[in-house]
Amino acid sequence: MADPPAEPAGPREASGMALKVGVVGIAGIGNRHCQCHKEDPLADLVGVCDIVRDRADAAARRYETKAYYSVAEMLDAHPDLDVVDVTTGGRENGSWHYEPVMEALDRGRNVLVEKPLSSDVREARRMVARADEKGVYFACNLNHYFTPPAERAKKMVEDGEAGELRYCLMRMGFSGGEPTYGGAPKDDRTKGFPYFHAKAFLTHPLSVMRYLCGDVTHVQAFFGRPGFRQRAGDVMLSQTSIHMRFANDAVGYLLSTRGDTPVGLGGWWSIEVGGTKGTFCIENCIEKVTFWPAQKVGLQQPPEASVFDSGIKDFDQTFPRRIHAFLEDVSNRVPRAALRGSGRDALAALEYTWAAMESHEMGGSLVRPHALPPVH
Ligand SMILES: NC(=O)c1ccc[n+]([C@@H]2O[C@H](COP(=O)([O-])OP(=O)(O)OC[C@H]3O[C@@H](n4cnc5c(N)ncnc54)[C@H](O)[C@@H]3O)[C@@H](O)[C@H]2O)c1
């Protein structure tokens, strides 16, 4: 996928028909989505909606569009709305997604929603099922793999360059440590939730791992938190250590931390995937991917590497790239099963998260994630 302005014109763009988009929930991330739609030739931002009127009004002025104070009001005003982009947050960053998403799906709108799909996996299952019943596009902002390095890595897997995949190691961490810790969370979205980090965040690394290695069949996990959090009465399990097995027989490991230790090699997240013909490693999410082909070299000697550097260091670039891909898929009316970063893909990550939480609660027992709905 090229940067938005360089994309070839899709049918709508060619005919000057941008998709009519309304964004729901206009705080930090909602503003970022609005900006992306404003700058994307495939989108026409016709409305912004927030239950906090001042936020909706300010955004309407900023993006030269109309303000609405409820989803119903926005949908009534625009019966031809093509896309509802839901960027509400809530407890554990996902409890406010269900209502506006279901409202939009029930009215037959295509929906893009922020991750996680929900802070309750049962709601997430219902959203995916409802989108299926309605026959509309339902996608999630799985922006971490809408990057040049991830796309290149995916191609290595699909073209067989990496061979048979055998392992996948991912580490993801917010840099931090004891001296930088600000105390137990006090805000309603985080405070008192042991699984805040797991629910709010693991969708990203788990969906990157699945994007590259496929479905996960078995999960074992240990969660924990450092002494400085325990002494502060902070219940958040900020370290998750998850071992898994993929359907293709590869094994995987994900370590994630939330400000407990400084970030080391590979930047804030890196993933290494080892295949029988080559191993690749993505560093710093969007920055670069290195490939080491299988070669006859000495035991201690690494094979000659090829490095693809995207030239991009700014993580925020993942937003316009991912949003453009969704607009492109809807504009091109791709088969729903081919929708990139679909609700089903995001549900898979949430099912693995729930399996990991269950395993942690059972002292690290083996758990098989809940089955995904069939692809139609
Ligand atoms: N993909 C990423 O890289 C990334 C990064 C950070 C956050 N996020 C996600 O973005 C989402 C939003 O995060 P945030 O920090 O901007 O959230 P926030 O809680 O600060 O803001 C949510 C906004 O939604 C509004 N809202 C809630 N329910 C509503 C409803 N039914 N109708 C209209 N408006 C409603 C609230 O008034 C608020 O203005 C979260 O789910 C978070 O997980 C994603």
Ligand as a Chemical Component Dictionary entry (heavy atoms), coordinates in Angstrom:
data_LIG
# 
_chem_comp.id                   LIG 
_chem_comp.type                 NON-POLYMER 
_chem_comp.pdbx_formal_charge   0 
_chem_comp.three_letter_code    LIG 
# 
loop_
_chem_comp_atom.comp_id 
_chem_comp_atom.atom_id 
_chem_comp_atom.alt_atom_id 
_chem_comp_atom.type_symbol 
_chem_comp_atom.charge 
_chem_comp_atom.model_Cartn_x 
_chem_comp_atom.model_Cartn_y 
_chem_comp_atom.model_Cartn_z 
_chem_comp_atom.pdbx_ordinal 
LIG N1  N1  N 0  -5.070  2.475  17.345 1  
LIG C1  C1  C 0  -4.275  3.145  18.144 2  
LIG O1  O1  O 0  -3.064  3.236  17.919 3  
LIG C2  C2  C 0  -4.863  3.808  19.358 4  
LIG C3  C3  C 0  -4.073  4.626  20.178 5  
LIG C4  C4  C 0  -4.668  5.193  21.299 6  
LIG C5  C5  C 0  -6.024  4.966  21.587 7  
LIG N2  N2  N 1  -6.755  4.152  20.767 8  
LIG C6  C6  C 0  -8.184  3.870  21.029 9  
LIG O2  O2  O 0  -8.955  5.001  20.652 10 
LIG C7  C7  C 0  -10.174 5.023  21.396 11 
LIG C8  C8  C 0  -10.467 6.455  21.855 12 
LIG O3  O3  O 0  -9.448  6.880  22.700 13 
LIG P1  P1  P 0  -9.484  8.369  23.324 14 
LIG O4  O4  O 0  -8.350  8.427  24.254 15 
LIG O5  O5  O -1 -9.606  9.388  22.262 16 
LIG O6  O6  O 0  -10.887 8.232  24.138 17 
LIG P2  P2  P 0  -11.617 9.241  25.136 18 
LIG O7  O7  O 0  -12.288 8.394  26.145 19 
LIG O8  O8  O 0  -10.692 10.324 25.576 20 
LIG O9  O9  O 0  -12.717 9.904  24.202 21 
LIG C9  C9  C 0  -13.861 9.289  23.775 22 
LIG C10 C10 C 0  -14.863 10.345 23.296 23 
LIG O10 O10 O 0  -16.038 9.652  22.907 24 
LIG C11 C11 C 0  -17.178 10.371 23.378 25 
LIG N3  N3  N 0  -18.296 9.403  23.447 26 
LIG C12 C12 C 0  -18.428 8.331  24.266 27 
LIG N4  N4  N 0  -19.554 7.647  23.994 28 
LIG C13 C13 C 0  -20.159 8.298  22.970 29 
LIG C14 C14 C 0  -21.349 8.059  22.211 30 
LIG N5  N5  N 0  -22.146 7.019  22.448 31 
LIG N6  N6  N 0  -21.653 8.922  21.211 32 
LIG C15 C15 C 0  -20.849 9.983  20.948 33 
LIG N7  N7  N 0  -19.709 10.255 21.634 34 
LIG C16 C16 C 0  -19.355 9.417  22.625 35 
LIG C17 C17 C 0  -16.730 10.934 24.722 36 
LIG O11 O11 O 0  -17.523 12.025 25.111 37 
LIG C18 C18 C 0  -15.282 11.346 24.385 38 
LIG O12 O12 O 0  -15.205 12.645 23.872 39 
LIG C19 C19 C 0  -10.008 3.990  22.530 40 
LIG O13 O13 O 0  -10.788 2.856  22.243 41 
LIG C20 C20 C 0  -8.518  3.631  22.480 42 
LIG O14 O14 O 0  -8.270  2.268  22.808 43 
LIG C21 C21 C 0  -6.200  3.599  19.660 44 
# 
loop_
_chem_comp_bond.comp_id 
_chem_comp_bond.atom_id_1 
_chem_comp_bond.atom_id_2 
_chem_comp_bond.value_order 
_chem_comp_bond.pdbx_ordinal 
LIG N1  C1  SING 1  
LIG C1  O1  DOUB 2  
LIG C1  C2  SING 3  
LIG C2  C3  SING 4  
LIG C2  C21 DOUB 5  
LIG C3  C4  DOUB 6  
LIG C4  C5  SING 7  
LIG C5  N2  DOUB 8  
LIG N2  C6  SING 9  
LIG N2  C21 SING 10 
LIG C6  O2  SING 11 
LIG C6  C20 SING 12 
LIG O2  C7  SING 13 
LIG C7  C8  SING 14 
LIG C7  C19 SING 15 
LIG C8  O3  SING 16 
LIG O3  P1  SING 17 
LIG P1  O4  DOUB 18 
LIG P1  O5  SING 19 
LIG P1  O6  SING 20 
LIG O6  P2  SING 21 
LIG P2  O7  DOUB 22 
LIG P2  O8  SING 23 
LIG P2  O9  SING 24 
LIG O9  C9  SING 25 
LIG C9  C10 SING 26 
LIG C10 O10 SING 27 
LIG C10 C18 SING 28 
LIG O10 C11 SING 29 
LIG C11 N3  SING 30 
LIG C11 C17 SING 31 
LIG N3  C12 SING 32 
LIG N3  C16 SING 33 
LIG C12 N4  DOUB 34 
LIG N4  C13 SING 35 
LIG C13 C14 SING 36 
LIG C13 C16 DOUB 37 
LIG C14 N5  SING 38 
LIG C14 N6  DOUB 39 
LIG N6  C15 SING 40 
LIG C15 N7  DOUB 41 
LIG N7  C16 SING 42 
LIG C17 O11 SING 43 
LIG C17 C18 SING 44 
LIG C18 O12 SING 45 
LIG C19 O13 SING 46 
LIG C19 C20 SING 47 
LIG C20 O14 SING 48 
# 
